[in-house]
Amino acid sequence: QVQLVESGGELVQAGGSLRLSCAASGRTFSTYAVGWFRQAPGKEREFVARIKWSLDSTYYLDSVKGRFTISRDNAKNTVYLQMNTLKPEDTAVYYCAAGIRGYYNDYVNVAEYDYWGQGTQVTVSS
């Protein structure tokens, strides 16, 4: 089991920045990737960014490229999502998730992840 706890979400004005944190505990050695997803009211959960443990490979949703950065701190078992130049359309509940299905998965889909946090609300006002 891997336990994940997100934090850092809050209300921010458009153009502002936030840093979300995802603290992991439990069998973290079984993790191959951590991803960030978001879900706005009435919409499906969508992929935002992920980092794979191998070579710290990262991948982003096109609409957040150049604005969001995913990173990790091994010593703290924490993955971060730095979000800059926020837009109202970034408003959503943000979830982190851990993937344990091996090295070769892409980890860009909800179905590829086995453990999820409870989510943190990000609201961007215009």
N, C-alpha and C positions, 0 to 999 in steps of 0.2 A: 504494500500500500504506500502511496505517496500522498501526503497532505499538502494542499496549496492554500495560501492566504494572500489575497490581494489587498492593497491599500493605495491611497494617494488620490483617489477620485474626489472631485469637488466641482463647484460652480466657478467658471472662469469666463472672462470676456473673450470675444473673438480676437484672434491675434496673439493671445496669451499662450503660456506654456504650463505643462504639468508633467510630473514624473510619477508613473505608476510602478509599484513594487509587487513582486510575486515571491513570497518566501516559501520555500519548500522544506519539508521534513519527512521522516520515514525512510523508505527504501529508495533514496534519491540516486543511488548508484545504478539503479535499473533504468534510469531515464536517458533517452537518446536525443530528445528535443523538448523545448518548451515553446509554446505558442501563445500569442495573444489573439483573442477574438472579441467581437463586440456584437451587441444585439440592441437595436432600437425598437421602440414600441411598434408592434404590428409587423415587424420584419424578422426574417430568419437570422440566425446567428451567422456572422461572417468572419472570415479569416482576416487578420490585420497584419501580423508579423510573426516570424518564428526564428529561433536560433537552434541549430543542431550542435551537439557537443563536438562532433568531428570538425575540426578546423574552425569552429565558431561560425559555421556557414549561416548566413542570414537571408531572409526572403521577405518581401513586403507586398502588401496590396498596392496596386498602382496609385491609387488616390492618396496614399500616405507617404509614398517615396519622396525623399528629400525633406520631409517634415518630421517623421517619426524615426527613432533609432532604438533598436532592441540590443540589450547587452546583458552580461551576467557577471556576478561576483562569486567565484567558486568558494571562497572562504566563508561567505555568508549564506551560501545556498540560495541566492536570490537572483532573480531575473528582473530587469528593469525595462520599462517602455518610456523613453523620453519623447514627449509630444510637444512640438513647437508649431507656431503659426496655426493654432487651432481654429476650426471653422464650426459654425452651428451644426453642420451635417456630421460632425464627429460625435455629437451627443449620443450616448448609448451607455448601457451597462457593459463594462469591460471585464472579460474573464481571462484568466491564464489557465493553461492546460499542459499536462505532461504526457509525452508520448514514449512508450516503452516497446514499440514493435520492431526495433532493430534499426540498423544503420541505413538501409536502402529506401525506407519510406521518405516521401517528400515532406510530409507533415504540414500540408496546407489545407487539409479538410477536417471538419469536425470529427468524422468517423475514424480518423487516425489517432485520436487521443483517448486515453483511458482514465485520466484523473483530471478533475476540474475544481477550481476554486469557487467561492460563493459569489464573486463579482464585486465590482466597485463602480459607483455611478459617476460618470463624467457628463457634465452639462455645460455647454458652450453657449453663452448668450450673445445675441447680435447687437 
